[in-house]
């Protein structure tokens, strides 16, 4: 196995070892989504085990034959962890990892730290998918499950953005500000570019950098600097749409994806953000720096670039020009 494993059509990426909970409505949907994961495991020379009952077993046997170990029973939650440890210990040198697909009950939903013992072994190649059937599901039901389980893979039940903030809290989110990180942003930008190209829509990104942020850290300490970053992230969230994606790109850099937005409208959004930041007192009148300036670069698809990194680079060039002109302003890539 690689260090990370991707799940499902949305490419949800989790760091190994993984204990994932998969909510599904019917066996057809379940098979559609776990077959690629089983096939991938077999191709990577991992031991794959399916624990459950019909109707899935017959089809899995026919497709994977002896490459998939099948246990025709429902595993009790209280017995699962001891069984899992025993099975992992029995892995031969020919197996490069292990994937377990287990039909679970409500008892599995509260296993917040099921793999705690395994997490002390960073090189462990273990992926556990607990499959839990839901006939009907409300947003309240899913949110309750999200509270009690660290990783939930929900296919066809919710749009990805509805649960990514929980599913990916150790991978997609910036730990300081709570907004998305660079990795998530680039993933989403790639998808939005494909969609914009397919439907001939526009999209724009804003690349933002705090002016003279080093001075804040040097004069007042990193604790004040961290508080500035947190409050800036909150200002951005208040001044953007729910469909927009905000991320901390690194250090004092922030980047924003504006789907279905042309450059002119994006410039107005950037101007609104700049105005809100200029009016906000980050230092509560207690410090020498009374205002915080930011520079913003703007670049759009399709006129400026067609690829993920190319578009980010063009926005970065515009950002650099804004800084060259003294900062605290917006520059559009030309």
C-alpha positions as CSV (number, residue, x, y, z in Angstrom):
1,X,0.0,0.0,0.0
2,X,1.0,3.6,-0.4
3,X,1.0,5.9,2.6
4,X,-2.4,7.2,1.5
5,X,-5.4,5.4,0.1
6,X,-8.1,6.9,-2.1
7,X,-11.7,5.9,-1.7
8,X,-14.6,6.1,-4.2
9,X,-15.3,8.4,-7.1
10,X,-14.6,11.6,-5.2
11,X,-11.0,10.5,-4.5
12,X,-11.3,10.8,-0.7
13,X,-7.8,10.3,0.5
14,X,-6.9,8.9,3.9
15,X,-3.6,8.2,5.6
16,X,-2.8,4.6,6.6
17,X,-3.6,2.8,8.8
18,X,-7.3,3.5,8.1
19,X,-10.5,2.6,9.8
20,X,-13.2,3.9,7.5
21,X,-17.0,3.6,7.9
22,X,-19.0,3.3,4.7
23,X,-22.7,4.1,4.7
24,X,-24.7,2.5,1.8
25,X,-28.3,2.0,0.8
26,X,-28.3,-1.3,-1.2
27,X,-26.0,-4.1,-2.1
28,X,-25.6,-3.1,-5.7
29,X,-24.2,0.3,-4.6
30,X,-22.0,-1.4,-2.1
31,X,-20.5,-3.8,-4.6
32,X,-20.0,-1.1,-7.1
33,X,-17.8,0.8,-4.7
34,X,-15.9,-1.9,-2.9
35,X,-15.0,-4.0,-5.9
36,X,-12.4,-1.5,-7.2
37,X,-10.9,-1.3,-3.7
38,X,-10.6,-5.1,-3.5
39,X,-9.1,-5.3,-7.0
40,X,-6.6,-2.6,-6.1
41,X,-5.6,-4.5,-3.0
42,X,-5.1,-7.8,-4.9
43,X,-3.0,-6.0,-7.5
44,X,-0.8,-4.6,-4.8
45,X,-0.3,-8.0,-3.3
46,X,-2.3,-7.3,-0.1
47,X,-4.4,-9.9,1.7
48,X,-8.0,-9.0,1.2
49,X,-10.8,-10.3,3.5
50,X,-14.5,-9.9,3.2
51,X,-16.6,-10.6,6.3
52,X,-20.4,-10.7,5.8
53,X,-23.3,-12.7,4.4
54,X,-25.2,-13.0,1.2
55,X,-26.3,-11.5,-1.2
56,X,-22.8,-10.0,-1.8
57,X,-20.7,-13.1,-1.2
58,X,-21.7,-15.1,-4.3
59,X,-20.8,-12.2,-6.7
60,X,-17.5,-11.6,-4.9
61,X,-16.6,-15.3,-5.0
62,X,-17.3,-15.4,-8.8
63,X,-15.2,-12.3,-9.5
64,X,-12.2,-12.7,-7.2
65,X,-12.2,-16.5,-6.5
66,X,-9.3,-17.5,-4.3
67,X,-7.7,-14.0,-4.3
68,X,-10.3,-12.9,-1.7
69,X,-10.7,-14.6,1.6
70,X,-14.4,-14.7,2.5
71,X,-15.9,-15.3,6.0
72,X,-19.6,-16.1,5.8
73,X,-20.6,-14.5,9.1
74,X,-21.5,-11.3,10.8
75,X,-18.6,-10.2,13.1
76,X,-19.5,-9.0,16.6
77,X,-18.0,-5.6,17.4
78,X,-16.5,-6.9,20.7
79,X,-14.6,-9.6,18.9
80,X,-13.5,-7.6,15.9
81,X,-10.3,-6.0,17.2
82,X,-8.8,-9.2,18.7
83,X,-9.6,-11.1,15.5
84,X,-8.1,-8.3,13.4
85,X,-4.8,-8.2,15.4
86,X,-4.5,-12.0,15.1
87,X,-5.1,-12.0,11.3
88,X,-2.6,-9.2,10.8
89,X,0.0,-11.1,12.8
90,X,-0.5,-14.1,10.4
91,X,0.4,-12.1,7.3
92,X,3.1,-13.8,5.3
93,X,6.0,-12.1,3.6
94,X,4.2,-12.4,0.2
95,X,1.5,-10.0,1.5
96,X,2.4,-6.3,1.4
97,X,-0.6,-5.2,3.5
98,X,-4.1,-6.1,4.5
99,X,-7.6,-4.9,3.6
100,X,-10.6,-5.9,5.6
101,X,-14.2,-5.4,4.4
102,X,-16.6,-6.1,7.2
103,X,-20.4,-5.8,7.4
104,X,-20.9,-3.9,10.7
105,X,-23.7,-3.1,13.1
106,X,-24.4,0.0,15.2
107,X,-21.9,-1.2,17.7
108,X,-19.1,-0.4,15.3
109,X,-20.2,3.3,15.0
110,X,-18.8,4.3,18.3
111,X,-15.3,2.9,17.7
112,X,-13.7,6.4,17.6
113,X,-10.3,5.0,18.2
114,X,-10.6,1.5,16.9
115,X,-7.1,1.4,15.5
116,X,-5.3,3.3,18.3
117,X,-3.1,0.3,19.0
118,X,-2.2,0.1,15.3
119,X,-1.5,3.8,15.0
120,X,1.7,3.4,17.0
121,X,3.2,1.5,14.1
122,X,3.7,4.1,11.3
123,X,4.6,1.5,8.7
124,X,1.5,-0.5,9.2
125,X,-0.2,-1.3,5.9
126,X,-3.8,-1.8,7.1
127,X,-7.1,-0.7,5.7
128,X,-10.4,-1.6,7.4
129,X,-13.7,-0.7,5.8
130,X,-16.8,-1.2,8.1
131,X,-19.9,-1.3,5.9
132,X,-23.1,0.0,7.5
133,X,-26.4,-0.1,5.7
134,X,-28.9,2.8,6.0
135,X,-32.3,2.5,4.4
136,X,-33.2,6.2,4.9
137,X,-30.8,8.9,6.2
138,X,-31.3,12.4,7.3
139,X,-28.6,15.0,7.8
140,X,-29.1,14.7,11.5
141,X,-28.4,11.0,11.3
142,X,-25.2,11.5,9.4
143,X,-24.0,14.3,11.6
144,X,-24.5,12.0,14.6
145,X,-22.4,9.3,13.0
146,X,-19.8,11.8,12.0
147,X,-19.4,12.9,15.6
148,X,-18.7,9.3,16.7
149,X,-16.5,8.1,13.9
150,X,-13.2,9.6,12.7
151,X,-13.5,8.6,9.0
152,X,-16.8,8.2,7.2
153,X,-17.0,7.5,3.5
154,X,-20.5,8.4,2.3
155,X,-21.1,7.6,-1.4
156,X,-24.3,8.8,-3.1
157,X,-25.8,10.0,0.2
158,X,-24.3,13.5,0.4
159,X,-22.3,15.8,-1.7
160,X,-18.6,15.6,-0.8
161,X,-18.4,19.1,0.6
162,X,-21.1,18.4,3.2
163,X,-18.8,16.0,5.1
164,X,-15.3,16.6,3.9
165,X,-14.6,18.9,6.9
166,X,-15.1,15.9,9.2
167,X,-13.8,13.1,7.1
168,X,-10.6,14.9,6.2
169,X,-10.0,16.8,9.5
170,X,-6.6,15.2,9.8
171,X,-5.7,15.5,6.1
172,X,-7.6,18.3,4.3
173,X,-7.8,21.0,7.1
174,X,-5.2,23.5,8.2
175,X,-4.8,22.9,12.0
176,X,-4.4,26.5,12.9
177,X,-7.2,28.2,11.1
178,X,-9.6,25.3,10.6
179,X,-10.1,26.2,6.9
180,X,-8.9,23.9,4.0
181,X,-5.2,23.4,3.3
182,X,-3.2,23.6,0.1
183,X,-3.6,19.9,-0.7
184,X,-7.4,20.1,-0.6
185,X,-7.5,23.3,-2.6
186,X,-5.5,22.0,-5.5
187,X,-7.6,18.8,-5.5
188,X,-10.8,20.9,-5.7
189,X,-9.4,23.3,-8.3
190,X,-8.5,20.4,-10.5
191,X,-12.1,19.1,-10.4
192,X,-13.6,22.6,-10.9
193,X,-11.4,23.2,-13.9
194,X,-12.6,20.0,-15.5
195,X,-16.2,20.9,-14.9
196,X,-15.7,24.5,-16.1
197,X,-14.0,23.2,-19.3
198,X,-16.8,20.6,-19.9
199,X,-19.6,23.2,-19.6
200,X,-17.7,26.2,-20.9
201,X,-17.9,28.1,-17.6
202,X,-15.5,30.6,-16.1
203,X,-13.8,30.4,-12.7
204,X,-11.4,32.7,-10.9
205,X,-8.9,32.3,-8.1
206,X,-7.6,35.0,-5.7
207,X,-4.1,34.5,-4.2
208,X,-3.6,36.6,-1.1
209,X,-0.6,37.4,1.0
210,X,-0.3,39.5,4.2
211,X,2.0,42.5,3.7
212,X,5.0,42.6,6.0
213,X,3.7,39.7,8.1
214,X,7.3,39.0,9.3
215,X,7.2,42.2,11.2
216,X,4.2,41.0,13.2
217,X,5.9,37.8,14.2
218,X,9.2,39.6,14.9
219,X,7.8,42.4,17.0
220,X,4.9,40.7,18.8
221,X,5.6,37.0,18.7
222,X,4.2,34.0,16.8
223,X,1.2,33.8,19.2
224,X,-0.1,37.1,18.0
225,X,0.8,36.2,14.4
226,X,-1.2,32.9,14.7
227,X,-4.2,34.9,16.0
228,X,-4.0,37.3,13.1
229,X,-4.1,34.3,10.7
230,X,-7.1,32.8,12.4
231,X,-9.0,36.1,12.4
232,X,-8.1,36.7,8.7
233,X,-9.5,33.2,7.8
234,X,-12.7,34.1,9.6
235,X,-13.1,37.4,7.7
236,X,-12.7,35.5,4.4
237,X,-15.4,33.0,5.4
238,X,-17.8,35.8,6.3
239,X,-17.2,37.6,2.9
240,X,-17.5,34.6,0.5
241,X,-20.3,32.3,-0.8
242,X,-20.8,28.8,0.6
243,X,-19.7,27.4,-2.8
244,X,-16.4,29.2,-2.7
245,X,-13.3,27.3,-1.4
246,X,-10.9,29.1,1.0
247,X,-7.6,27.6,1.9
248,X,-4.4,28.5,3.7
249,X,-1.8,27.9,1.0
250,X,1.2,28.2,3.3
251,X,2.6,30.6,5.9
252,X,0.6,33.8,5.5
253,X,-0.7,33.0,2.1
254,X,-4.4,32.3,1.5
255,X,-6.0,31.2,-1.8
256,X,-9.7,31.3,-2.8
257,X,-11.5,29.5,-5.6
258,X,-14.6,31.2,-7.0
259,X,-16.5,28.8,-9.2
260,X,-18.5,30.1,-12.2
261,X,-17.1,33.6,-11.6
262,X,-15.7,35.9,-14.3
263,X,-12.7,38.1,-13.6
264,X,-14.8,41.3,-13.2
265,X,-17.0,39.8,-10.6
266,X,-13.9,38.2,-8.9
267,X,-12.3,41.7,-8.7
268,X,-15.4,43.0,-6.9
269,X,-15.2,40.2,-4.5
270,X,-11.5,40.8,-3.9
271,X,-12.2,44.5,-3.3
272,X,-14.9,43.7,-0.7
273,X,-12.4,41.4,1.1
274,X,-9.7,44.0,1.0
275,X,-12.1,46.6,2.4
276,X,-13.2,44.3,5.2
277,X,-9.6,43.6,6.2
278,X,-8.7,47.3,6.1
279,X,-11.6,48.1,8.5
280,X,-10.9,45.3,10.9
281,X,-8.8,46.0,14.0
282,X,-6.6,42.8,14.3
283,X,-4.5,44.3,17.2
284,X,-7.3,45.7,19.4
285,X,-5.7,49.1,19.6
286,X,-3.0,47.7,21.9
287,X,-0.1,47.3,19.4
288,X,1.9,49.6,17.2
289,X,0.6,48.2,14.0
290,X,-2.9,49.6,13.6
291,X,-3.7,48.1,10.2
292,X,-3.0,44.9,8.4
293,X,-2.5,45.1,4.7
294,X,-2.9,42.3,2.2
295,X,-2.0,42.0,-1.5
296,X,-4.3,40.0,-3.8
297,X,-3.6,38.5,-7.2
298,X,-6.4,37.6,-9.6
299,X,-6.4,35.0,-12.4
300,X,-9.2,33.4,-14.3
301,X,-10.0,30.3,-16.5
302,X,-10.1,30.1,-19.4
303,X,-8.4,33.4,-20.4
304,X,-5.3,33.2,-18.2
305,X,-4.6,29.5,-17.9
306,X,-6.2,26.1,-18.3
307,X,-4.3,23.9,-15.7
308,X,-4.3,23.8,-12.0
309,X,-0.7,24.9,-11.3
310,X,-0.5,27.2,-14.3
311,X,-3.6,29.1,-13.0
312,X,-2.1,29.3,-9.5
313,X,1.2,30.6,-11.0
314,X,-0.6,33.4,-12.9
315,X,-2.4,34.5,-9.8
316,X,0.9,34.4,-7.9
317,X,2.5,36.6,-10.6
318,X,-0.3,39.1,-10.2
319,X,0.1,39.0,-6.4
320,X,3.8,39.7,-6.7
321,X,3.1,42.8,-8.9
322,X,0.7,44.0,-6.2
323,X,3.5,43.7,-3.7
324,X,5.9,45.5,-6.0
325,X,3.6,48.4,-6.1
326,X,3.5,48.8,-2.3
327,X,1.0,46.2,-1.3
328,X,-2.5,46.6,0.2
329,X,-4.0,46.4,-3.2
330,X,-5.4,44.1,-5.9
331,X,-3.7,43.2,-9.2
332,X,-5.3,41.3,-12.1
333,X,-3.1,39.1,-14.3
334,X,-2.8,40.6,-17.7
